[in-house]
């Protein structure tokens, strides 16, 4: 299986969640979004 993960940018609309990280590194229940894929 091949896939493209669109995870570019700082995600300014996510406010404090992305102040120091990119969108793909935002944690949900202690796990980064990129790790959930």
Backbone torsions as a table, in degrees:
resi	resn	phi	psi	omega
1	UNK	NA	138.1	176.7
2	UNK	-119.3	144.7	-179.6
3	UNK	-148.8	157.8	173.6
4	UNK	-118.0	126.3	178.8
5	UNK	-102.0	116.4	178.9
6	UNK	-89.1	97.7	-175.7
7	UNK	-133.6	35.8	-178.1
8	UNK	-90.9	158.1	174.2
9	UNK	94.4	165.3	-177.0
10	UNK	-91.7	-10.3	177.2
11	UNK	63.3	56.7	-176.2
12	UNK	-59.2	-28.0	-179.6
13	UNK	-71.4	-13.9	178.1
14	UNK	-86.4	0.2	173.1
15	UNK	59.1	-125.4	-175.1
16	UNK	-63.2	-24.3	-178.8
17	UNK	-64.6	-29.9	-176.1
18	UNK	-115.0	21.9	-179.5
19	UNK	-61.2	-40.3	-177.3
20	UNK	-117.4	-1.1	-176.8
21	UNK	-133.7	162.8	172.9
22	UNK	-82.5	169.9	-177.7
23	UNK	-58.5	-40.1	-175.6
24	UNK	-69.2	-15.8	-179.6
25	UNK	-97.8	1.5	177.1
26	UNK	-64.4	134.2	-177.2
27	UNK	-92.9	137.4	174.7
28	UNK	-124.2	117.6	-175.6
29	UNK	53.6	38.6	175.2
30	UNK	83.2	1.6	-178.6
31	UNK	-122.3	130.9	179.2
32	UNK	-64.2	146.1	-179.1
33	UNK	-56.4	-40.4	-178.6
34	UNK	-63.9	-30.2	179.0
35	UNK	-74.7	-17.7	-178.8
36	UNK	-81.8	-10.1	-177.5
37	UNK	-81.2	NA	NA
